[in-house]
Amino acid sequence: MVNSNIFIFLNKFLPKVKKNYIKQNIIIKLLNRNIKIIEDLKHFNLGVYNGKLFMPIYIDTNKLNYMLGLFSFSHSIKLKKKIKVYKKKKKRKK
């Protein structure tokens, strides 16, 4: 999981204004997608690695108790639809 020293540092040594600035503006990069989101991670910006790049995720109250892998997609779904083109039949001249 995320190192608990970060939370100890934020709670003890920093004033409230700087805590909010750090939570909103600094992105913590994580490689593990199996981390469960807890209340200590609320209002953090996390960068979760999906295999190519770090996807930025903002943690709010709706994302609590989910895994980080749900919010950083590792592949895209491409729909292949065949489009039929109907040609107009030419009228024959009589």
Phi and psi restraints in degrees (value plus and minus 20) as a CYANA .aco file:
   2 VAL   PHI     -88.5   -48.5
   2 VAL   PSI     120.9   160.9
   3 ASN   PHI     -80.5   -40.5
   3 ASN   PSI     108.8   148.8
   4 SER   PHI     -93.9   -53.9
   4 SER   PSI     -31.7     8.3
   5 ASN   PHI     -83.5   -43.5
   5 ASN   PSI     -48.1    -8.1
   6 ILE   PHI     -81.6   -41.6
   6 ILE   PSI     -66.5   -26.5
   7 PHE   PHI     -89.5   -49.5
   7 PHE   PSI     -56.6   -16.6
   8 ILE   PHI     -83.9   -43.9
   8 ILE   PSI     -62.8   -22.8
   9 PHE   PHI     -83.2   -43.2
   9 PHE   PSI     -63.5   -23.5
  10 LEU   PHI     -85.7   -45.7
  10 LEU   PSI     -59.5   -19.5
  11 ASN   PHI     -96.6   -56.6
  11 ASN   PSI     -57.5   -17.5
  12 LYS   PHI    -109.4   -69.4
  12 LYS   PSI     -65.5   -25.5
  13 PHE   PHI    -122.8   -82.8
  13 PHE   PSI     -32.4     7.6
  14 LEU   PHI    -132.1   -92.1
  14 LEU   PSI     124.9   164.9
  15 PRO   PHI     -92.4   -52.4
  15 PRO   PSI     148.0   188.0
  16 LYS   PHI     -83.3   -43.3
  16 LYS   PSI     -56.2   -16.2
  17 VAL   PHI     -84.4   -44.4
  17 VAL   PSI     -63.2   -23.2
  18 LYS   PHI     -91.4   -51.4
  18 LYS   PSI     -51.7   -11.7
  19 LYS   PHI     -80.1   -40.1
  19 LYS   PSI     -67.8   -27.8
  20 ASN   PHI     -85.4   -45.4
  20 ASN   PSI     -57.5   -17.5
  21 TYR   PHI     -83.5   -43.5
  21 TYR   PSI     -64.4   -24.4
  22 ILE   PHI     -86.3   -46.3
  22 ILE   PSI     -61.2   -21.2
  23 LYS   PHI     -83.9   -43.9
  23 LYS   PSI     -57.3   -17.3
  24 GLN   PHI    -106.6   -66.6
  24 GLN   PSI     -49.2    -9.2
  25 ASN   PHI    -128.6   -88.6
  25 ASN   PSI     -36.3     3.7
  26 ILE   PHI    -122.8   -82.8
  26 ILE   PSI     111.8   151.8
  27 ILE   PHI    -119.1   -79.1
  27 ILE   PSI     103.3   143.3
  28 ILE   PHI    -112.5   -72.5
  28 ILE   PSI     102.7   142.7
  29 LYS   PHI    -110.3   -70.3
  29 LYS   PSI     109.1   149.1
  30 LEU   PHI    -146.1  -106.1
  30 LEU   PSI     117.5   157.5
  31 LEU   PHI    -115.4   -75.4
  31 LEU   PSI     -45.1    -5.1
  32 ASN   PHI    -105.7   -65.7
  32 ASN   PSI     102.4   142.4
  33 ARG   PHI    -113.5   -73.5
  33 ARG   PSI     -22.6    17.4
  34 ASN   PHI    -112.3   -72.3
  34 ASN   PSI     -11.0    29.0
  35 ILE   PHI     -95.5   -55.5
  35 ILE   PSI     113.0   153.0
  36 LYS   PHI    -106.1   -66.1
  36 LYS   PSI     115.6   155.6
  37 ILE   PHI     -99.0   -59.0
  37 ILE   PSI     103.6   143.6
  38 ILE   PHI    -132.2   -92.2
  38 ILE   PSI     156.1   196.1
  39 GLU   PHI     -89.1   -49.1
  39 GLU   PSI     -43.3    -3.3
  40 ASP   PHI     -87.9   -47.9
  40 ASP   PSI     -43.4    -3.4
  41 LEU   PHI    -107.7   -67.7
  41 LEU   PSI     -17.4    22.6
  42 LYS   PHI     -83.1   -43.1
  42 LYS   PSI     117.0   157.0
  43 HIS   PHI      48.5    88.5
  43 HIS   PSI       4.9    44.9
  44 PHE   PHI    -120.5   -80.5
  44 PHE   PSI     133.0   173.0
  45 ASN   PHI    -119.8   -79.8
  45 ASN   PSI     100.8   140.8
  46 LEU   PHI    -137.6   -97.6
  46 LEU   PSI     122.6   162.6
  47 GLY   PHI    -127.3   -87.3
  47 GLY   PSI      92.3   132.3
  48 VAL   PHI    -124.9   -84.9
  48 VAL   PSI     109.0   149.0
  49 TYR   PHI     -99.1   -59.1
  49 TYR   PSI     108.4   148.4
  50 ASN   PHI    -130.4   -90.4
  50 ASN   PSI     -10.4    29.6
  51 GLY   PHI      93.0   133.0
  51 GLY   PSI     -46.0    -6.0
  52 LYS   PHI    -139.8   -99.8
  52 LYS   PSI     -66.2   -26.2
  53 LEU   PHI    -168.5  -128.5
  53 LEU   PSI     152.2   192.2
  54 PHE   PHI    -110.4   -70.4
  54 PHE   PSI      96.5   136.5
  55 MET   PHI    -104.8   -64.8
  55 MET   PSI     104.2   144.2
  56 PRO   PHI     -95.3   -55.3
  56 PRO   PSI     111.7   151.7
  57 ILE   PHI    -150.7  -110.7
  57 ILE   PSI     108.8   148.8
  58 TYR   PHI    -118.8   -78.8
  58 TYR   PSI     104.0   144.0
  59 ILE   PHI    -109.2   -69.2
  59 ILE   PSI     101.5   141.5
  60 ASP   PHI    -144.7  -104.7
  60 ASP   PSI    -194.0  -154.0
  61 THR   PHI     -88.6   -48.6
  61 THR   PSI     -43.0    -3.0
  62 ASN   PHI     -94.4   -54.4
  62 ASN   PSI     -38.8     1.2
  63 LYS   PHI    -118.4   -78.4
  63 LYS   PSI     -13.7    26.3
  64 LEU   PHI     -89.0   -49.0
  64 LEU   PSI     128.1   168.1
  65 ASN   PHI      45.5    85.5
  65 ASN   PSI       0.2    40.2
  66 TYR   PHI    -130.3   -90.3
  66 TYR   PSI     146.4   186.4
  67 MET   PHI    -108.3   -68.3
  67 MET   PSI     132.2   172.2
  68 LEU   PHI     -87.8   -47.8
  68 LEU   PSI     -45.9    -5.9
  69 GLY   PHI     -85.1   -45.1
  69 GLY   PSI     -40.2    -0.2
  70 LEU   PHI     -91.0   -51.0
  70 LEU   PSI     -43.5    -3.5
  71 PHE   PHI    -124.0   -84.0
  71 PHE   PSI     -26.6    13.4
  72 SER   PHI    -140.8  -100.8
  72 SER   PSI      81.6   121.6
  73 PHE   PHI     -95.5   -55.5
  73 PHE   PSI     115.1   155.1
  74 SER   PHI    -114.7   -74.7
  74 SER   PSI     -34.8     5.2
  75 HIS   PHI    -166.1  -126.1
  75 HIS   PSI     139.2   179.2
  76 SER   PHI    -128.6   -88.6
  76 SER   PSI     130.0   170.0
  77 ILE   PHI    -119.7   -79.7
  77 ILE   PSI     101.7   141.7
  78 LYS   PHI    -129.4   -89.4
  78 LYS   PSI     102.3   142.3
  79 LEU   PHI    -108.5   -68.5
  79 LEU   PSI     109.0   149.0
  80 LYS   PHI    -129.2   -89.2
  80 LYS   PSI      87.9   127.9
  81 LYS   PHI    -133.4   -93.4
  81 LYS   PSI     113.3   153.3
  82 LYS   PHI    -105.9   -65.9
  82 LYS   PSI     103.0   143.0
  83 ILE   PHI    -118.0   -78.0
  83 ILE   PSI     100.3   140.3
  84 LYS   PHI    -107.7   -67.7
  84 LYS   PSI     109.0   149.0
  85 VAL   PHI    -126.4   -86.4
  85 VAL   PSI      98.5   138.5
  86 TYR   PHI    -114.1   -74.1
  86 TYR   PSI     104.7   144.7
  87 LYS   PHI    -113.0   -73.0
  87 LYS   PSI     121.3   161.3
  88 LYS   PHI     -94.9   -54.9
  88 LYS   PSI     114.9   154.9
  89 LYS   PHI     -97.0   -57.0
  89 LYS   PSI     115.6   155.6
  90 LYS   PHI     -97.7   -57.7
  90 LYS   PSI     117.3   157.3
  91 LYS   PHI    -100.4   -60.4
  91 LYS   PSI     114.6   154.6
  92 ARG   PHI    -104.0   -64.0
  92 ARG   PSI     118.5   158.5
  93 LYS   PHI    -105.5   -65.5
  93 LYS   PSI     113.1   153.1
